[in-house]
Amino acid sequence: MNSASFDPEALVDAMAPLLGLTLTPESRAQAILHLRIAVSQAELLLSAGLDDADEPAPVFRP
Amino acid sequence: MIAALLDGTAGAIAAAVTSGAASARETVEAALARIKARNDALGAFTDVTAERALKKAAAIDAKRAKRDSLGPLAGVPFAVKNLFDVAGLPTRAGSKINRERAPADKDATLVQRLEAAGAILLGALNMGEFAYDFTGENAHDGPSRNPHDLARMSGGSSGGSAAAVAGGLVPLALGSDTNGSIRVPASFCGVFGLKPTYGRLSRAGTFPFVASLDHVGPFARSAADLALAYDVMLGPDPHDPAQADVAATPVSPLIEDGVAGLRVARLGGYFARSAEPSAFAAVAKVARALGTGRAVEFEDAERARAAAYLITMVEGAALHLRRLQTRAADFDPDVRDRLIAGAMLPGAWVAQAQKFRRRFCKRALELFREVDLLIAPATPCRAPKLGQKTIVLDGKEMLLRPNVGLFTQPISFIGLPAAAVPVWSEGERLPIGVQIIAPPWREDLALRAARFLEREGVARAPVARFG
């Protein structure tokens, strides 16, 4: 993961139309802030060294 | 006499109503009068179901006149976070948008079970919008306020639940906890709270937030009251697909068993940094009372919190995406913009977070081979001031909303049962909570320890004097 080159402004501007979201300038700025926080959390998670055999937690019982 | 009864425990009210020392009707009337007198200051109740409550009270008094069995919660007034379905009310879940929903046609399962045990519903309680909150503030209904200091937060998202119990409006309330929403307000308002094991109590008839992490549980001013409520809410419910098929033992018969023979340890590492001294002082006090000087590491707790954080953002966004598209202006901006960011996160991150969840759970089970109970702070600070946006932890200023749950998130991430117990330091006006964390399905151990701490005078939940 290379968060140094991550551009949250570009992500928000690209994703908002795909998701059908119309953002006010205030909302866009806050979403960008929260994306930055999420990326720092993801960096920590993705360094966990998970492997192919790790099963996810939820189990669906049909 | 009724005033003293309302300041006491649910157990004492049930005993008084069962013996005839008090009627259900006079108990409910007194509780309704308290709500009327105190709720404007507290902002705890958003709906008061007075007519329904008086009808139920009359039914209980009639049953007593016929010498019928009344149930273990006979005449006990209670209220529920407004994400629980209450027949006749739209389940607003703290939002503006949801109040346009049709009124619920029946009560949530846990409301039904409490009433079947004789308890009497008095209404619905304020909460942070859509439960994405640790403050107890609400952009639409105003904040629920901390009864111990009205200028401070009740904590969220079950803020109204904790405020109603700490303010003496009801002795018992229900809330929900996805990342700490029972334990955080219990800590700020100085009441006992129980987040049971994930999958233990039915969530049927509650408005969801994060299906992977949502729990429901009680607040009270005594550990025995938590056990009383928990016991009557146990049992399978085909309407909650996340409920686990695990036999449950009622806790009330064991509540006075104490902690002799239990191996207790304080959580070190991640749980011993990034908090104000008051949080660690409370943990130390509890550790001393439980006779332990032992500290253990919960490896990867910070990573667990990160994983919970991401699952919450993404599942929350998925739940609300349609509303974000069509009703963005009707959200609380603080909630909306986190959800918008969540909608934009890569799906692979959440899949990895769910894989990590199982790995972290395995680590917890290994830890519980060596200990029976773990102790950790519930919150990194006492109740902040209403409107406060940041907190300083370890000399670093950070956003308050995402960080109040630092110590609760890794625990609920893997569904461990935890009781929050209120601790007061000498001369301090504000309490702070400590988590007593047990292995999965061992709510009995957490509640026994909570009761022990209460008996020893280390944990207590007095009704706040305010106004």
Interface residues (C-beta under 8 A of the other chain):
Chain A: L11 V12 M15 A16 L19 G20 L21 T22 L23 E26 S27 Q30 A31 I32 L33 H34 L35 I37 A38 Q41 A42 L44 L45 L46 S47 A48 L50 D54 E55 P56 A57 P58 R61
Chain B: S212 P241 D300 E302 R303 R305 A306 A307 Y309 L310 M313 L321 L324 Q325 A328 P333 R336 D337 R338 I340 A341 G342 A343 M344 L345 W349 A351 Q352 A353 Q354 K355 F356 R357 R358 R359 C361 L399 P402 I414
